[in-house]
Amino acid sequence: MEEKDIHSELASIRSLMERSSKFLSLSGLSGVMAGIYALIGAFIGYKIVNEKYGSLVISDSYTDNSLVYHQLILIAGLILLLSILSGLLLSIRQAKKKGENYWNPVSRRLISSMAIPLFSGGLFIIILFLRLEYDLIPSACLIFYGLSLISASQYTFSDVKWLGFCQIILGLLAALIPASGLLFWVIGFGLLHIIYGTVMHFKYNR
């Protein structure tokens, strides 16, 4: 057997092992869509806040206004729902395009690895909401989302891990400067998702 054939066989074996241990049908476009949803939501949120207070900076003047903050939470919830649905539908389409089964032991491990930090973060955010600690909610969203991405990266593309680290850094900055928490939220869930999704699409999905 020629050396070229040996390298080809090894590459095939490596690819087969990777497909059996990692979910490689994540759609880069879903990241772009999530970022677009976040930017649209941020624009709507800005209009709501700016109309009353002329600023996106978190302050007692509108975090004490339950109507305004309830509207912002509703917008964030809709963004999350749309992002999840887009991610599922586009990843299923990507898996079918590759002729792969999208619901398998690896994809189930991927979901469960993300679910633990997301569920914990969701409960923590509810506690913050009930305690009226509104200024820490953007930070908590970013940090727990980043942790879920790092946890899931062992079952999919390693690039996901770096997005997770960036989200955690932004979350810590949001905790350090809570008045600008919404701006860090926009950067993390909006701009970073668009950049990440674009890179992933051209790197893996073309």
Secondary structure by P-SEA (a helix, b strand, c coil): ccaaaaaaaaaaaaaaaaaacccccccaaaaaaaaaaaaaaaaaaaaaaaaccccccccccccccaaaaaaaaaaaaaaaaaaaaaaaaaaaaaaaaaccccccaaaaaaaaaaaaaaaaaaaaaaaaaaaccccaaaaaaaaaaaaaaaaacccccaaaaaaaaaaaaaaaaaaacccaaaaaaaaaccaaaaaaaaaaaaaccc
